[in-house]
Amino acid sequence: MAYTVTAALPAATPHAPAALPAATARPRLTALHRALLWLVGASAAIVLIEPSPYEFATLLAIAVFLATGLSLRAAFLPPIALLILINLGYSISAADLMSQNRIFMWVMTSWYMAVTAVFFAMALSEDTAERFAALGRGLILSALIATALGLVGYFGIAGRDRFTLYSRLSGTFKDPNVYGAFVILPALLALQSVVADPPRKALRNAIVFVFLCVGLLLAFSRAAWGLLVVTSAIMLALMVLTDPTRAGRRRIVVTTMIAIAALAVVIAVLLSLDQVQDLFRERATLGQSYDEGRFGRFGRHVLGAQLALDVPFGIGPLQFSKYFPEDVHNSYLNAFMSGGWLAGVCYPALIFSTVIIGARYLFVRTPWQRAYLAVFATFVGTVGESFIIDTDHWRHYFMLLGLMWGMGVATQDFVTRQRATARA
């Protein structure tokens, strides 16, 4: 069932909820909160060094939000409990390995990621539309910076060794696959504008979208290519289903077809370059040598699953490559390996319950519905990607997790206020 409402107004009307205090009562504090979220988004891609600017920006935002008020809602208790259990599993499994600095930092990073997920959930449960808008603008800027520096390196203008890896664009990330996954949400936000906003804004974001797609192509990440296609399809389909007008739905379909044609032309031009064409031909095949065989990527998944049944406390973080030729490259199996049965059960429970519960809010018309569709599509795509890549320490993945819960709770509150207003 879809609830049709207008954007929230300062006073209650027959079509809008009562005033939202977080967005109206203290303008300066509200502006500070939004600015901090923009800063977090703008620094999210700069992770070549550790601790990264993103860490400092996030910790600053957490400190300010805690000092000025964050709401711990009852709805957040289940994901918080699961995050605690997951990290307890990691800590128990790593107990005998904590003397190794690499293991200790891995476990501490896991706890930190959990804290950031909870922070984003709490922060986005209030003043949702404007706070996400600020965060989204920061993320787009961050993705543009990472892509621009990556292109500078890829084409040998400056810093080729710094912003590429194995002749693949990595930008301000250490891994092209992580760069590719990070760019997906900013690209979807730009694509939304292309198919739904007025011409001038749509054209501006069309340039942004094509620019980010060029970076994605030159990252030569098969997972990122597939993720862009799948998440774009999910988001655009949801936009068509949720658009209240026939003209709006028609525009989305027509503009999407034009965007696909334009993007195909850009890709064709890039593939005319020898250095792009050769690596594209190599990476575009479905099977790579490291995927095949008994100890290939998928063979290791089967062997690792068998091992997981015999080790209730796991083998410890970063230990899988000591048993097999390479890392696990499966986040759900890695939860069993790194945190035993406790983390192995709780991790997929957290991820898939988030998808199932989050799907309930897709058709609720709120001021942030369009943004939520992009977040949902990106999260679902990354959930699928987690079967073939280790995503459990990706900063933006835990941001997405928090956004799913925060925006979901905000949507439920929105519906509750609408019903209360209707009764009144």
Beta strands, then each sheet from edge to edge (+ up, - down):
strand 1: 164-165
strand 2: 168-169
sheet 1: 1+ 2-
end
